[in-house]
Amino acid sequence: MSTTDTDDGTVLLNERTGRYWQLNNTGAHVLRRLLGGQEPAGIAADLASRYGIDPEQAERDVTGVIERLRGSQLVIS
């Protein structure tokens, strides 16, 4: 996977399939934290604090990003 930051988030390239994916700023934040080794619960807590959203909503959002990344075969685990 190759990544390039943009003004609106991050563009990912699945080098195996040649398909591109775009993440908004929040999705890019989640991806960077995952690649840095942070656990999903910690990422969700950070988002809830940073944006003043409900922690349960933040957890659902992080889970959603992870599921989409897995579904598009951009991450394996």
Backbone as numpy.savetxt, mean C-alpha at the origin, in Angstrom:
# Nx Ny Nz CAx CAy CAz Cx Cy Cz
9.22 -6.32 -9.07 8.39 -5.15 -9.07 9.27 -3.91 -9.07
8.94 -2.97 -9.92 9.61 -1.67 -9.96 8.62 -0.61 -9.52
9.10 0.41 -8.82 8.22 1.49 -8.37 8.78 2.84 -8.80
7.88 3.78 -9.05 8.25 5.15 -9.35 7.26 6.06 -8.64
7.77 6.98 -7.83 6.91 7.93 -7.15 6.44 9.00 -8.12
5.19 9.43 -7.95 4.61 10.50 -8.75 4.05 11.55 -7.79
3.53 12.64 -8.33 2.92 13.67 -7.49 1.69 13.13 -6.76
1.03 12.13 -7.34 -0.21 11.61 -6.79 -0.08 10.26 -6.12
1.12 9.74 -5.94 1.31 8.44 -5.30 2.49 7.70 -5.88
2.25 6.48 -6.32 3.31 5.62 -6.83 2.76 4.78 -7.98
3.60 4.56 -8.98 3.27 3.65 -10.07 4.14 2.41 -9.90
3.50 1.24 -10.00 4.21 -0.03 -9.86 4.20 -0.74 -11.20
5.28 -1.43 -11.48 5.37 -2.27 -12.67 5.60 -3.69 -12.22
4.69 -4.58 -12.60 4.90 -6.00 -12.38 5.79 -6.47 -13.53
7.04 -6.70 -13.25 8.01 -7.02 -14.29 7.76 -8.38 -14.93
7.04 -9.26 -14.24 6.72 -10.57 -14.82 5.64 -10.46 -15.89
4.64 -9.58 -15.63 3.51 -9.50 -16.56 3.55 -8.26 -17.45
4.35 -7.26 -17.07 4.39 -6.02 -17.82 3.24 -5.08 -17.51
2.42 -5.42 -16.51 1.27 -4.59 -16.16 1.68 -3.51 -15.17
1.06 -2.34 -15.34 1.29 -1.20 -14.45 0.12 -1.05 -13.48
0.42 -0.56 -12.29 -0.58 -0.28 -11.28 -0.26 1.07 -10.67
-1.30 1.82 -10.33 -1.09 3.12 -9.70 -1.72 3.11 -8.31
-0.95 3.57 -7.35 -1.44 3.72 -5.98 -1.54 5.20 -5.65
-2.61 5.59 -4.97 -2.69 6.98 -4.52 -1.70 7.18 -3.37
-1.65 8.38 -2.82 -0.67 8.67 -1.77 -0.81 7.76 -0.56
-2.04 7.46 -0.17 -2.24 6.59 0.99 -1.79 5.16 0.68
-2.14 4.65 -0.49 -1.69 3.32 -0.89 -0.18 3.25 -0.98
0.44 4.32 -1.49 1.90 4.37 -1.57 2.52 4.37 -0.18
1.90 5.08 0.75 2.38 5.10 2.13 2.36 3.69 2.72
1.24 2.98 2.49 1.12 1.61 2.99 2.20 0.73 2.36
2.39 0.83 1.06 3.39 0.00 0.39 4.80 0.28 0.92
5.15 1.54 1.07 6.50 1.87 1.57 6.72 1.29 2.96
5.71 1.37 3.81 5.83 0.83 5.17 5.96 -0.70 5.14
5.18 -1.34 4.27 5.29 -2.80 4.15 6.68 -3.20 3.68
7.18 -2.51 2.67 8.52 -2.82 2.15 9.59 -2.54 3.18
9.31 -1.62 4.11 10.24 -1.31 5.19 10.15 -2.27 6.36
9.23 -3.25 6.25 9.13 -4.28 7.29 8.12 -4.00 8.38
7.34 -2.93 8.24 6.36 -2.61 9.27 5.14 -3.53 9.15
4.58 -3.90 10.27 3.40 -4.75 10.31 2.15 -3.96 9.94
1.16 -4.62 9.34 -0.08 -3.92 8.96 -0.76 -3.18 10.11
-0.76 -3.75 11.31 -1.41 -3.08 12.45 -0.72 -1.75 12.77
0.59 -1.73 12.68 1.34 -0.49 12.92 1.07 0.55 11.85
0.95 0.10 10.62 0.65 1.01 9.51 -0.73 1.61 9.72
-1.70 0.78 10.10 -3.06 1.26 10.33 -3.09 2.27 11.48
-2.36 2.00 12.55 -2.31 2.93 13.68 -1.72 4.27 13.24
-0.70 4.23 12.41 -0.08 5.45 11.89 -1.08 6.25 11.05
-1.81 5.56 10.16 -2.79 6.24 9.32 -3.91 6.85 10.15
-4.39 6.11 11.16 -5.46 6.62 12.01 -5.02 7.88 12.73
-3.81 7.87 13.24 -3.28 9.03 13.93 -3.03 10.20 12.99
-2.42 9.91 11.86 -2.04 10.95 10.90 -3.26 11.66 10.30
-4.30 10.89 9.97 -5.45 11.45 9.27 -6.70 11.61 10.14
-6.60 11.24 11.43 -7.72 11.40 12.33 -8.92 10.53 11.96
-8.63 9.31 11.49 -9.72 8.41 11.12 -9.86 7.31 12.16
-10.99 6.64 12.12 -11.26 5.54 13.03 -10.22 4.44 12.84
-9.61 3.94 13.92 -8.59 2.89 13.79 -9.10 1.64 13.06
-10.37 1.28 13.27 -10.90 0.10 12.57 -11.00 0.35 11.07
-11.37 1.57 10.69 -11.42 1.92 9.27 -10.02 1.87 8.67
-9.04 2.38 9.41 -7.66 2.35 8.94 -7.19 0.91 8.73
-7.55 0.02 9.64 -7.18 -1.39 9.49 -7.82 -2.00 8.24
-9.10 -1.67 8.01 -9.77 -2.17 6.80 -9.10 -1.63 5.54
-8.72 -0.36 5.58 -8.06 0.25 4.42 -6.72 -0.41 4.13
-5.93 -0.63 5.16 -4.62 -1.27 4.98 -4.81 -2.70 4.46
-5.76 -3.42 5.04 -6.04 -4.78 4.58 -6.46 -4.76 3.11
-7.28 -3.78 2.73 -7.72 -3.67 1.34 -6.57 -3.45 0.38
-5.63 -2.59 0.76 -4.46 -2.34 -0.09 -3.65 -3.63 -0.24
-3.43 -4.32 0.86 -2.65 -5.56 0.83 -3.34 -6.60 -0.05
-4.65 -6.74 0.09 -5.39 -7.72 -0.72 -5.30 -7.38 -2.21
-5.37 -6.10 -2.55 -5.25 -5.71 -3.96 -3.85 -5.98 -4.49
-2.84 -5.72 -3.67 -1.47 -6.01 -4.09 -1.27 -7.52 -4.32
-1.82 -8.32 -3.41 -1.74 -9.77 -3.58 -2.50 -10.22 -4.81
-3.71 -9.69 -4.98 -4.55 -10.09 -6.10 -3.93 -9.76 -7.44
-3.14 -8.71 -7.49 -2.47 -8.34 -8.74 -1.07 -8.94 -8.82
-0.77 -9.82 -7.86 0.50 -10.54 -7.79 1.70 -9.61 -7.69
1.50 -8.47 -7.02 2.61 -7.55 -6.78 3.35 -7.88 -5.49
2.67 -8.54 -4.58 3.31 -9.08 -3.38 2.85 -10.52 -3.22
3.69 -11.33 -2.62 3.39 -12.76 -2.49 2.79 -13.05 -1.12
3.40 -12.55 -0.06 2.91 -12.91 1.29 2.16 -11.79 1.92
